[in-house]
């Protein structure tokens, strides 16, 4: 499924439509009613980890400014700052009751809400184009992927969402300190998570600590840091954990940069048979005892298991 850098690339496509209104809708989704989006104003979008959030509402900027001023709010609308926008939304969603002074304004204010997208395998977003079949199926049919949601905007242009789950929510789940691509990512907190007595490959996939990291990033950074995926974080010296964390941050931001330039990514081990030194790679399904087991590629030579004398 798309990892943090890919979802940020989707976000850059989607952001070009901010400020426009939805004119026509389509798509096969049953998770929301696409018609609810008709006539809605696309206010802003955010990415948190692997989730994309779009804020929709009805455009009543003057009325909302007035309402905020009356209620002692200091921010004007619309706000250029994501956090401020979010605060406003939380304020809105936590106050569903109608204002006794102006019920009509409160009613309009209440309908701005976030649509959350979580992408599945091969999930994607396209702007002004549809995805086309790249190959035929077993019967030789060339069937194009089915869009889950299509949004046509005023003044032209459209967005198409493929293979994703979507749901309305009152505010984005946001913990910037855990989002590997967020400038507020908390390295010390991440180090504490990595030092837990469990395999580092499991911790790296834990979205509570490494939001945005997926299977590709996990495999690649463990190879770059030359750490065996099943090494317990509690047994690795701190400098090796720091090196793993540096690789995590650098690899993810490099991947984002090349995505934005339309370039591909060179894998060292992911879905490979040999490492750069020619060693045979191993492939194992590894995951938490009751959780999803993910395929893990690693080099037994370059990423040897910890010996007892290596442990801290
Ligand atoms: Zn190797």
Boltz pocket constraint, residues with backbone or C-beta under 6 A from the ligand:
constraints:
  - pocket:
      binder: B
      contacts: [[A, 275], [A, 276], [A, 277], [A, 278], [A, 279], [A, 299], [A, 300], [A, 301], [A, 302], [A, 303]]
      max_distance: 6.0
